Amino acid sequence: MSFKITKKDKKTKARVGNFKTAHGTIKTPFFMPVVTKGIPKFLSLKDLKEIKTKCFISNSYLLYLKPGTNLLKKTKGYHNFINWKKPIFTDSGGFQLKNPEFFISMNDKGVWFRSPFDGAKHFMSPEKVMETQNIIGSDVAMVLDDMQDANQPREKYTIAVERTIRWAKRALEAHKNKKQKIFGIVQGGVHKDLRQKCAKEMNKLEFDGMAIGGLALGEPKPKMHKAIDYSLEYLDENKIKYLMGVGSPEDIVISIGKGVDCFDSIYPTKMGRHGILFTRKGPLNLKKGKWKDVFEPIEKDCDCPTCKNHTLAYLHHLLRLNEPGAKILLSLHNIRFIHRLLEDARKEIEKGTYDKFQKKFLKEYKI
């Protein structure tokens, strides 16, 4: 088994485990920053290492376009091309279904995408997506799924569930890289019966892990949290669970308590670039003038490079001047904040006190 649960919380469904990949074992629960084109936005891979990032996720469709599979074959994979020795997940490109810059049309055979680089059309089937990820050589490959945006008619989610299940079976048959794990994805919007149906069918298939997709897209938070429950209810407890696209501190803490093991999102870096910083007391808006003469770090106990070296007054100054360097410093803090949050969560689960930790965090984290 690639995933082994080592400790469960006493009162919640939170658990700590070890997820073994071709490039190392990751302790769960963990968070993955998004590295879209081989480098994180406004950061470097060295920065990610410095803030103790254990794994990140990249987009296989964009890597298929540039640098392209021919070049990645020459370097014997993406890890060698970018010189990253730790685990990497790759998304299938399914998220681009909601982006008009990429999405053209879709049928049961696959998806027509547009290249954001030159406007050329590319057809991606479940088989081609697997072939691409096999060449990329990521540690975990995601199947192509039909991901519908929030607040769509029920019929769209019904079609999406059926198509996602069929595509998952085709992806499994096409998957050839034995060193690479493959994850299925549960869709169904916020509809209980559709989520449960998709989870039941996905659970019958020989996936190494299971992902919950199609959430955090604008649906009400209570409905999102229920949809997570509906998805988890029928998934094998002993397989790793991945909640896609969720990156707000409060949602991560709640979802860990439900039994989720890993997360990814652009949310921490996106918020940082817009001057919103994570703290244990809640988000801090650095654009406000009250920070212009506060000569303290964002958080005194934070070990990120930003907090160790700079004050709120200085960061506020850079942000107000629209200096690109501010985006670097604020992104570093927010990612490290999430990593530290999950480090603390793991410790609490191992002590059997996650329920107390979760309640305290949610009480003090003022949105």
C-alpha positions in Angstrom: 0.0 0.0 0.0 1.3 3.5 -0.9 -0.6 5.1 2.0 -0.5 4.0 5.6 -2.5 5.7 8.4 -0.3 6.0 11.5 -2.6 7.8 13.9 -6.3 8.8 14.2 -7.8 11.5 16.2 -10.1 10.5 19.1 -13.1 12.7 18.4 -12.9 13.6 14.7 -12.1 11.7 11.5 -8.7 13.5 11.2 -5.7 11.2 10.7 -2.0 11.3 10.2 -0.4 9.0 7.6 2.6 8.4 5.3 2.1 8.6 1.5 4.9 6.8 -0.4 5.8 8.1 -3.8 8.6 7.6 -6.3 10.4 10.7 -5.0 9.9 10.3 -1.3 7.4 9.8 1.4 5.1 12.7 2.5 3.6 12.9 5.9 -0.2 13.7 5.8 -2.1 15.9 6.0 -0.1 18.3 3.7 -0.6 21.3 1.4 0.6 21.7 -2.2 1.4 25.1 -3.7 0.6 25.5 -7.4 3.6 25.5 -9.8 1.9 26.1 -13.1 4.7 26.5 -15.6 7.7 24.9 -13.8 8.0 27.8 -11.4 5.7 29.3 -8.8 4.3 32.7 -9.5 6.6 35.4 -8.1 8.7 32.7 -6.3 11.4 30.2 -7.1 11.8 26.5 -6.4 14.5 27.5 -3.9 11.9 29.6 -2.1 9.6 26.6 -1.8 12.4 24.5 -0.3 13.2 27.2 2.2 9.6 27.3 3.5 9.6 23.5 3.8 7.4 22.6 0.9 7.3 18.8 0.6 5.3 18.6 -2.7 3.6 20.8 -5.3 1.1 20.4 -8.1 1.6 21.4 -11.8 -0.8 21.5 -14.7 -0.2 18.7 -17.2 -2.0 20.5 -20.1 0.2 23.6 -19.8 3.3 21.3 -19.6 2.0 19.4 -22.7 2.1 22.8 -24.5 5.3 24.2 -23.2 7.9 22.8 -22.8 6.2 20.0 -24.6 6.4 16.2 -24.2 9.2 15.9 -26.8 11.6 18.0 -24.6 10.4 16.2 -21.4 11.3 12.8 -23.0 14.8 14.1 -23.6 15.2 15.1 -20.0 13.6 11.9 -18.8 10.8 13.7 -17.0 9.7 17.0 -15.4 11.7 16.5 -12.2 15.0 16.5 -14.1 13.9 19.4 -16.3 13.3 21.7 -13.4 15.7 20.1 -10.9 13.2 19.2 -8.2 13.9 16.0 -6.2 10.7 15.9 -4.2 7.2 14.6 -5.1 5.0 16.3 -7.7 1.3 16.0 -8.5 -0.1 16.9 -11.9 -3.6 18.0 -12.6 -5.3 16.7 -15.8 -6.3 20.0 -17.2 -9.9 19.5 -16.1 -9.9 22.7 -14.2 -9.5 24.6 -17.5 -13.0 23.6 -18.4 -14.2 26.6 -16.6 -11.8 29.0 -18.2 -12.9 30.5 -21.6 -9.3 31.3 -22.4 -8.7 27.5 -22.6 -12.0 25.7 -23.1 -13.5 25.3 -26.6 -15.9 22.3 -26.5 -16.4 18.9 -25.0 -18.0 15.5 -25.9 -17.8 12.0 -24.6 -14.5 11.4 -26.5 -12.7 14.3 -24.7 -12.1 18.0 -24.7 -11.0 20.6 -27.2 -8.7 23.2 -25.6 -7.2 26.3 -26.9 -3.5 27.1 -26.3 -3.1 30.4 -24.4 0.3 30.8 -26.1 -0.6 30.8 -29.8 -4.4 30.1 -29.9 -3.9 26.6 -31.5 -6.5 23.9 -30.9 -5.7 20.7 -29.1 -7.8 17.7 -28.4 -7.3 15.9 -25.0 -8.9 12.6 -24.4 -8.6 10.6 -21.1 -6.0 8.5 -22.9 -3.9 11.4 -24.1 -4.0 13.1 -20.7 -2.6 9.9 -19.2 0.0 9.5 -21.9 1.1 13.1 -21.3 1.4 12.6 -17.5 3.3 9.3 -18.0 5.9 11.3 -20.0 5.9 14.2 -17.4 6.7 11.5 -14.8 4.9 13.2 -11.9 4.5 11.1 -8.8 0.7 11.4 -8.9 -1.4 11.8 -12.1 -5.0 12.9 -12.0 -7.6 11.5 -14.4 -9.4 13.8 -16.9 -12.8 14.7 -15.3 -15.8 16.8 -16.3 -15.6 19.6 -13.8 -18.6 21.9 -14.0 -18.6 25.4 -12.4 -20.7 26.2 -9.4 -24.5 27.0 -9.5 -25.2 25.1 -12.8 -28.5 23.3 -13.6 -28.6 19.8 -12.0 -28.6 18.2 -15.4 -25.1 19.4 -16.1 -23.8 17.7 -12.9 -25.6 14.5 -13.8 -23.9 14.4 -17.2 -20.6 15.3 -15.6 -20.8 12.5 -13.1 -21.5 9.8 -15.8 -18.8 11.2 -18.1 -16.2 11.4 -15.2 -16.8 7.8 -14.3 -16.4 6.6 -18.0 -13.3 8.7 -18.4 -11.8 7.3 -15.2 -12.1 3.8 -16.5 -10.5 4.8 -19.8 -7.7 6.6 -18.0 -6.9 3.5 -15.8 -6.6 1.4 -18.9 -4.3 3.9 -20.6 -2.0 4.4 -17.6 1.4 2.8 -18.2 3.9 4.4 -15.9 4.2 1.9 -13.0 6.2 4.3 -10.9 3.4 6.9 -11.0 0.3 6.8 -8.7 -3.1 7.6 -10.3 -6.0 9.2 -8.6 -9.7 9.2 -9.4 -11.9 12.3 -8.9 -15.4 12.6 -7.4 -17.7 15.1 -9.0 -21.4 16.0 -8.6 -21.7 19.6 -7.5 -23.4 20.0 -4.2 -26.0 17.3 -4.9 -25.9 14.5 -2.3 -27.1 11.7 -4.6 -24.7 12.6 -7.4 -21.7 12.9 -5.1 -22.5 9.6 -3.5 -23.1 7.8 -6.8 -19.8 9.1 -8.2 -17.9 8.2 -5.0 -19.4 4.6 -5.0 -18.4 4.0 -8.7 -14.9 5.5 -8.3 -14.4 3.4 -5.2 -14.8 0.3 -7.2 -11.9 1.2 -9.4 -8.2 0.4 -8.7 -7.0 3.9 -7.9 -4.1 4.7 -5.6 -5.9 7.6 -4.1 -9.2 9.6 -4.4 -9.7 13.3 -5.0 -12.8 15.4 -4.4 -13.1 18.0 -7.2 -15.5 20.6 -8.4 -15.8 22.6 -5.1 -14.6 26.0 -3.8 -15.9 27.5 -7.0 -18.4 29.9 -5.5 -21.0 27.7 -3.9 -22.0 28.6 -0.3 -19.6 27.3 2.3 -22.1 25.1 4.2 -23.0 23.3 0.9 -19.4 22.8 0.1 -18.7 21.2 3.5 -21.7 18.9 3.1 -20.5 17.9 -0.4 -17.2 16.9 1.1 -19.0 14.7 3.5 -21.1 13.1 0.8 -18.0 12.4 -1.2 -16.0 10.9 1.7 -18.8 8.7 2.9 -18.4 6.0 0.2 -14.6 6.2 -0.3 -12.2 3.6 1.0 -10.9 4.8 4.4 -7.5 3.4 3.7 -6.8 5.4 0.6 -5.4 8.9 0.6 -8.0 11.6 0.2 -7.2 14.8 -1.8 -9.5 17.9 -1.7 -8.7 19.8 -4.9 -8.6 23.6 -5.0 -9.3 24.4 -1.3 -6.7 26.6 0.3 -8.4 28.9 2.9 -7.1 28.2 6.5 -10.5 27.6 8.0 -11.7 25.2 5.2 -8.5 23.2 5.5 -8.9 22.9 9.3 -12.5 21.8 8.9 -11.7 19.4 6.1 -8.9 17.7 8.0 -11.4 17.0 10.7 -13.6 15.3 8.1 -10.7 12.9 7.0 -9.1 14.8 4.1 -5.3 14.2 3.8 -4.0 16.7 1.2 -4.9 20.0 -0.4 -3.8 22.4 -3.2 -4.8 25.9 -4.1 -3.7 29.2 -5.6 -5.6 30.9 -2.7 -2.6 31.6 -0.3 -0.4 33.2 -3.0 -3.3 35.0 -4.7 -4.3 36.5 -1.4 -0.7 37.5 -0.6 -0.3 39.2 -4.0 -3.4 41.3 -3.1 -2.1 42.2 0.3 -4.2 39.8 2.4 -2.0 37.9 4.9 -2.9 34.9 7.0 -2.5 35.1 10.8 -3.9 32.9 13.6 -6.3 35.7 14.5 -7.6 35.9 10.9 -6.7 37.6 7.6 -4.8 40.9 7.8 -5.4 43.5 5.1 -1.9 45.1 4.7 -3.3 47.8 2.4 -4.9 49.6 5.4 -3.0 52.7 6.6 -2.9 51.5 10.3 0.1 49.3 9.4 2.4 52.1 8.2 4.2 52.5 11.5 3.8 49.0 13.0 7.4 47.8 13.4 6.6 44.2 14.1 6.5 41.1 12.0 3.3 39.7 10.6 3.4 37.0 13.3 6.1 36.9 16.0 6.3 33.1 16.1 6.4 32.6 12.3 9.6 31.2 10.9 9.1 32.3 7.3 11.8 34.6 5.7 9.4 37.5 5.6 8.6 37.5 9.3 12.2 36.8 10.3 13.5 39.8 8.4 10.8 42.4 7.9 8.2 44.5 9.7 4.6 45.2 8.8 5.5 48.9 8.2 8.1 47.9 5.6 5.8 45.4 3.8 3.0 48.0 3.8 5.4 50.5 2.3 6.3 48.1 -0.5 2.7 47.1 -1.2 1.5 50.7 -1.4 4.3 51.4 -4.0 3.2 48.3 -5.9 6.7 46.9 -5.7 6.9 43.3 -7.2 9.1 42.3 -4.3 6.1 42.7 -2.0 4.3 39.9 -3.8 7.2 37.6 -3.2 7.4 38.4 0.5 3.7 38.1 1.1 3.3 34.9 -0.9 6.2 33.3 1.1 4.4 34.1 4.4 1.0 32.8 3.3 2.4 29.4 2.0 4.5 29.0 5.1 1.5 29.8 7.3 -0.5 26.9 5.7 2.5 24.5 6.0 2.9 25.5 9.7 -0.9 25.1 10.2 -0.7 21.5 8.9 2.4 20.8 10.9 0.5 21.8 14.0 -2.5 19.8 12.9 -0.4 16.7 12.6 1.0 17.1 16.1 -2.5 17.5 17.5 -3.8 14.4 15.7 -0.9 12.4 17.0 -1.8 13.6 20.5 -5.5 12.7 19.9 -6.5 16.4 20.5 -7.4 17.6 17.1 -11.0 18.3 18.0 -9.8 20.8 20.7 -7.3 22.3 18.2 -9.9 22.7 15.5 -12.5 24.4 17.8 -9.8 26.8 19.2 -8.5 27.7 15.7 -12.0 28.4 14.3 -13.0 30.4 17.3 -9.9 32.7 17.1 -9.7 32.9 13.3 -11.9 35.9 12.6 -12.8 36.2 8.9 
